[in-house]
Amino acid sequence: MTMATGSRRYWEIDAARGVAILMMVTFHVVYDLDYFGSADIGATSGFWRMFAQATASLFLLLVGVSLTLSHSRAAGRLAGMALPLKYVRRGARIFLYGMAITVVTWLFLPDGVILFGVLHCIGLSIILAYPVLRHRWLSPFLGVACIAAGIVVSSVEANTNLLLWLGVRTGGMYMFDYFPLLPWLGVVLLGVFLGGMLYPGGERRLHPPDVTGWPMAGLLSWMGRHSLAIYLVHQPLLVAMLMAAGAIEVGLV
């Protein structure tokens, strides 16, 4: 979701986040038709599973890139505990949005309640990635380690939900949205490395042509700037539109 990067924004980062938003909406249309409707699309396997993972990877990679920009610009004007508290507050706010989604799904969609979704993951990742922002050379090694650990723990099962945040699931559990820190924190850390390479000191290393005057580029950039708000409202709107069109039927508890 959107990470503030100070007074200056780089349109290419917003546009890339807008592409991720379009990918997310596309996947959720397919997922809703598959899960709530009569279409047998196979949204949780094959191509669509890879598409969903690519979408999430792009989002989380951009979280890491945005963290490097934000840190580069804030480090010179915030001293003492003000700088780490900035990221604790930001991460906590996004995590609380995730908890709100947990409550809503628990009330209305208990068969697939979201206990640790993408917003939970982003919120904690922002806090956990902060120490690495000062030592960015560590980020690719830690990122790869998190991804490797995620592959290992994905085959582990437990009889408690207390380890869900790490990637250890209970047998037969299903969630609509599940992004544990292992491996997804690793993707954020790789984004930190990428951001340091492409935007050292918060400045562009490369200078892509400015195409923000193009309608599609402008739309993507706008979507990227408002990605959190779009994420929070898009799924209820999609479900409502698909129900109105008679494409799906949703039985709410």
SESEZA-254743 format. One record per residue (C-alpha): x, y, z; chain; residue number from 1. Coordinates in nm, 2 decimals, always signed. Example, Ala and Ser with C-alpha at 12.3 -4.5 7.8 and 13.67 -1.06 7.14 Angstrom:
# SESEZA-254743
REC      c1      c2      c3  chain    n
REC   +1.23   -0.45   +0.78      A    1
REC   +1.37   -0.11   +0.71      A    2
END
This chain:
# SESEZA-254743
REC      c1      c2      c3  chain    n
REC   +0.00   +0.00   +0.00      A    1
REC   +0.10   +0.36   -0.02      A    2
REC   +0.40   +0.46   +0.17      A    3
REC   +0.46   +0.84   +0.20      A    4
REC   +0.79   +0.95   +0.06      A    5
REC   +0.80   +1.31   +0.16      A    6
REC   +0.70   +1.62   -0.04      A    7
REC   +0.84   +1.48   -0.37      A    8
REC   +0.69   +1.17   -0.52      A    9
REC   +0.84   +0.97   -0.80      A   10
REC   +0.57   +0.90   -1.06      A   11
REC   +0.72   +0.57   -1.16      A   12
REC   +0.68   +0.42   -0.81      A   13
REC   +0.31   +0.54   -0.79      A   14
REC   +0.25   +0.40   -1.14      A   15
REC   +0.40   +0.06   -1.05      A   16
REC   +0.18   +0.05   -0.75      A   17
REC   -0.11   +0.13   -0.97      A   18
REC   -0.03   -0.16   -1.19      A   19
REC   -0.03   -0.38   -0.88      A   20
REC   -0.38   -0.24   -0.79      A   21
REC   -0.51   -0.33   -1.14      A   22
REC   -0.36   -0.68   -1.10      A   23
REC   -0.52   -0.72   -0.76      A   24
REC   -0.87   -0.61   -0.88      A   25
REC   -0.84   -0.85   -1.18      A   26
REC   -0.75   -1.14   -0.96      A   27
REC   -1.03   -1.06   -0.71      A   28
REC   -1.29   -1.05   -0.99      A   29
REC   -1.17   -1.39   -1.10      A   30
REC   -1.16   -1.52   -0.74      A   31
REC   -1.51   -1.39   -0.65      A   32
REC   -1.65   -1.55   -0.96      A   33
REC   -1.48   -1.88   -0.88      A   34
REC   -1.55   -1.88   -0.50      A   35
REC   -1.90   -1.72   -0.48      A   36
REC   -2.03   -1.80   -0.83      A   37
REC   -2.08   -2.10   -1.05      A   38
REC   -1.77   -2.05   -1.26      A   39
REC   -1.50   -2.32   -1.22      A   40
REC   -1.19   -2.10   -1.29      A   41
REC   -0.94   -2.25   -1.05      A   42
REC   -0.85   -1.91   -0.90      A   43
REC   -0.63   -2.07   -0.62      A   44
REC   -0.42   -2.29   -0.84      A   45
REC   -0.21   -2.28   -1.16      A   46
REC   -0.18   -1.96   -1.35      A   47
REC   -0.41   -1.76   -1.12      A   48
REC   -0.22   -1.86   -0.81      A   49
REC   +0.10   -1.74   -0.97      A   50
REC   -0.07   -1.42   -1.08      A   51
REC   -0.18   -1.36   -0.72      A   52
REC   +0.17   -1.42   -0.59      A   53
REC   +0.32   -1.19   -0.85      A   54
REC   +0.07   -0.92   -0.75      A   55
REC   +0.15   -0.95   -0.38      A   56
REC   +0.53   -0.96   -0.46      A   57
REC   +0.50   -0.63   -0.65      A   58
REC   +0.31   -0.46   -0.37      A   59
REC   +0.55   -0.58   -0.10      A   60
REC   +0.86   -0.50   -0.31      A   61
REC   +0.73   -0.14   -0.35      A   62
REC   +0.68   -0.12   +0.02      A   63
REC   +1.05   -0.18   +0.06      A   64
REC   +1.14   +0.07   -0.21      A   65
REC   +0.92   +0.33   -0.05      A   66
REC   +1.07   +0.27   +0.29      A   67
REC   +1.42   +0.35   +0.16      A   68
REC   +1.29   +0.68   +0.01      A   69
REC   +1.10   +0.77   +0.33      A   70
REC   +1.40   +0.69   +0.55      A   71
REC   +1.65   +0.88   +0.33      A   72
REC   +1.43   +1.20   +0.34      A   73
REC   +1.34   +1.17   +0.71      A   74
REC   +1.68   +1.08   +0.85      A   75
REC   +1.81   +1.43   +0.80      A   76
REC   +1.53   +1.61   +0.98      A   77
REC   +1.43   +1.37   +1.26      A   78
REC   +1.66   +1.30   +1.56      A   79
REC   +1.66   +1.06   +1.85      A   80
REC   +1.36   +0.84   +1.89      A   81
REC   +1.15   +1.05   +1.65      A   82
REC   +1.27   +0.85   +1.35      A   83
REC   +1.20   +0.50   +1.47      A   84
REC   +0.87   +0.61   +1.62      A   85
REC   +0.77   +0.73   +1.28      A   86
REC   +0.79   +0.38   +1.14      A   87
REC   +0.64   +0.22   +1.45      A   88
REC   +0.33   +0.45   +1.43      A   89
REC   +0.30   +0.39   +1.05      A   90
REC   +0.33   +0.01   +1.08      A   91
REC   +0.09   +0.00   +1.37      A   92
REC   -0.17   +0.21   +1.18      A   93
REC   -0.16   -0.03   +0.88      A   94
REC   -0.16   -0.33   +1.11      A   95
REC   -0.48   -0.20   +1.28      A   96
REC   -0.64   -0.17   +0.94      A   97
REC   -0.56   -0.53   +0.90      A   98
REC   -0.72   -0.61   +1.24      A   99
REC   -1.03   -0.42   +1.13      A  100
REC   -1.05   -0.66   +0.83      A  101
REC   -1.01   -0.95   +1.06      A  102
REC   -1.31   -0.84   +1.26      A  103
REC   -1.53   -0.78   +0.95      A  104
REC   -1.44   -1.12   +0.80      A  105
REC   -1.49   -1.29   +1.14      A  106
REC   -1.84   -1.14   +1.16      A  107
REC   -1.95   -1.20   +0.80      A  108
REC   -1.72   -1.46   +0.64      A  109
REC   -1.62   -1.69   +0.93      A  110
REC   -1.53   -1.98   +0.69      A  111
REC   -1.24   -1.77   +0.55      A  112
REC   -1.16   -1.52   +0.83      A  113
REC   -0.85   -1.32   +0.76      A  114
REC   -0.62   -1.37   +1.06      A  115
REC   -0.30   -1.25   +0.91      A  116
REC   -0.35   -1.09   +0.57      A  117
REC   -0.15   -0.85   +0.36      A  118
REC   -0.21   -0.54   +0.58      A  119
REC   -0.10   -0.73   +0.89      A  120
REC   +0.21   -0.83   +0.70      A  121
REC   +0.29   -0.48   +0.57      A  122
REC   +0.23   -0.32   +0.91      A  123
REC   +0.47   -0.55   +1.10      A  124
REC   +0.72   -0.55   +0.80      A  125
REC   +0.75   -0.17   +0.82      A  126
REC   +0.84   -0.20   +1.19      A  127
REC   +1.08   -0.50   +1.15      A  128
REC   +1.25   -0.36   +0.84      A  129
REC   +1.34   -0.03   +1.01      A  130
REC   +1.67   -0.14   +1.16      A  131
REC   +1.78   -0.27   +0.82      A  132
REC   +1.73   +0.07   +0.66      A  133
REC   +2.04   +0.19   +0.83      A  134
REC   +2.24   -0.12   +0.71      A  135
REC   +2.09   -0.18   +0.37      A  136
REC   +2.37   -0.41   +0.26      A  137
REC   +2.22   -0.67   +0.49      A  138
REC   +1.88   -0.65   +0.32      A  139
REC   +1.93   -0.90   +0.03      A  140
REC   +2.08   -1.16   +0.26      A  141
REC   +1.81   -1.13   +0.52      A  142
REC   +1.55   -1.12   +0.25      A  143
REC   +1.67   -1.44   +0.09      A  144
REC   +1.69   -1.60   +0.43      A  145
REC   +1.33   -1.51   +0.51      A  146
REC   +1.21   -1.65   +0.18      A  147
REC   +1.40   -1.97   +0.23      A  148
REC   +1.27   -2.00   +0.58      A  149
REC   +0.91   -1.95   +0.45      A  150
REC   +0.96   -2.24   +0.21      A  151
REC   +1.06   -2.46   +0.50      A  152
REC   +0.78   -2.36   +0.75      A  153
REC   +0.51   -2.38   +0.48      A  154
REC   +0.52   -2.76   +0.52      A  155
REC   +0.49   -2.74   +0.90      A  156
REC   +0.15   -2.77   +1.08      A  157
REC   +0.06   -2.69   +1.44      A  158
REC   -0.25   -2.72   +1.66      A  159
REC   -0.25   -2.35   +1.74      A  160
REC   -0.31   -2.03   +1.55      A  161
REC   -0.04   -1.85   +1.75      A  162
REC   +0.23   -1.91   +1.49      A  163
REC   +0.02   -1.81   +1.19      A  164
REC   +0.21   -1.48   +1.16      A  165
REC   +0.53   -1.68   +1.10      A  166
REC   +0.38   -1.91   +0.83      A  167
REC   +0.29   -2.22   +1.05      A  168
REC   -0.07   -2.31   +0.98      A  169
REC   -0.31   -2.54   +1.14      A  170
REC   -0.43   -2.84   +0.94      A  171
REC   -0.71   -2.78   +0.69      A  172
REC   -0.73   -2.41   +0.77      A  173
REC   -0.85   -2.18   +0.50      A  174
REC   -0.82   -1.80   +0.48      A  175
REC   -0.92   -1.56   +0.20      A  176
REC   -0.60   -1.36   +0.24      A  177
REC   -0.28   -1.50   +0.41      A  178
REC   +0.06   -1.34   +0.40      A  179
REC   +0.28   -1.46   +0.69      A  180
REC   +0.61   -1.28   +0.76      A  181
REC   +0.79   -1.59   +0.63      A  182
REC   +0.84   -1.55   +0.34      A  183
REC   +0.68   -1.22   +0.26      A  184
REC   +0.90   -1.00   +0.49      A  185
REC   +1.18   -1.12   +0.27      A  186
REC   +1.02   -0.96   -0.03      A  187
REC   +0.99   -0.63   +0.15      A  188
REC   +1.37   -0.66   +0.24      A  189
REC   +1.45   -0.72   -0.12      A  190
REC   +1.26   -0.41   -0.20      A  191
REC   +1.47   -0.22   +0.05      A  192
REC   +1.78   -0.34   -0.14      A  193
REC   +1.62   -0.24   -0.47      A  194
REC   +1.53   +0.10   -0.34      A  195
REC   +1.88   +0.16   -0.22      A  196
REC   +2.02   +0.07   -0.56      A  197
REC   +1.77   +0.27   -0.77      A  198
REC   +1.73   +0.57   -0.53      A  199
REC   +2.05   +0.62   -0.33      A  200
REC   +2.00   +0.90   -0.08      A  201
REC   +1.64   +0.93   -0.19      A  202
REC   +1.75   +1.05   -0.54      A  203
REC   +1.69   +0.88   -0.88      A  204
REC   +1.98   +0.70   -1.02      A  205
REC   +1.80   +0.65   -1.35      A  206
REC   +1.58   +0.92   -1.50      A  207
REC   +1.28   +0.76   -1.69      A  208
REC   +1.09   +1.00   -1.93      A  209
REC   +0.80   +1.17   -1.76      A  210
REC   +0.48   +1.04   -1.91      A  211
REC   +0.24   +1.15   -1.64      A  212
REC   +0.06   +1.36   -1.90      A  213
REC   -0.05   +1.03   -2.07      A  214
REC   -0.40   +0.94   -1.95      A  215
REC   -0.31   +0.58   -1.86      A  216
REC   +0.01   +0.68   -1.68      A  217
REC   -0.18   +0.95   -1.49      A  218
REC   -0.45   +0.71   -1.39      A  219
REC   -0.20   +0.45   -1.27      A  220
REC   -0.01   +0.71   -1.07      A  221
REC   -0.34   +0.83   -0.91      A  222
REC   -0.43   +0.47   -0.82      A  223
REC   -0.08   +0.42   -0.67      A  224
REC   -0.12   +0.73   -0.45      A  225
REC   -0.45   +0.60   -0.32      A  226
REC   -0.37   +0.23   -0.30      A  227
REC   -0.45   +0.18   +0.06      A  228
REC   -0.80   +0.34   +0.03      A  229
REC   -0.86   +0.14   -0.29      A  230
REC   -0.75   -0.18   -0.12      A  231
REC   -0.99   -0.12   +0.17      A  232
REC   -1.30   -0.06   -0.04      A  233
REC   -1.25   -0.25   -0.37      A  234
REC   -1.36   -0.60   -0.26      A  235
REC   -1.70   -0.50   -0.11      A  236
REC   -1.76   -0.29   -0.42      A  237
REC   -1.67   -0.58   -0.65      A  238
REC   -1.89   -0.82   -0.46      A  239
REC   -2.18   -0.58   -0.47      A  240
REC   -2.14   -0.52   -0.85      A  241
REC   -2.11   -0.89   -0.92      A  242
REC   -2.42   -0.96   -0.71      A  243
REC   -2.61   -0.68   -0.88      A  244
REC   -2.51   -0.84   -1.22      A  245
REC   -2.63   -1.18   -1.10      A  246
REC   -2.29   -1.33   -1.15      A  247
REC   -2.25   -1.44   -0.78      A  248
REC   -2.45   -1.52   -0.47      A  249
REC   -2.31   -1.45   -0.13      A  250
REC   -2.46   -1.59   +0.18      A  251
REC   -2.36   -1.36   +0.47      A  252
REC   -2.38   -1.49   +0.83      A  253
END
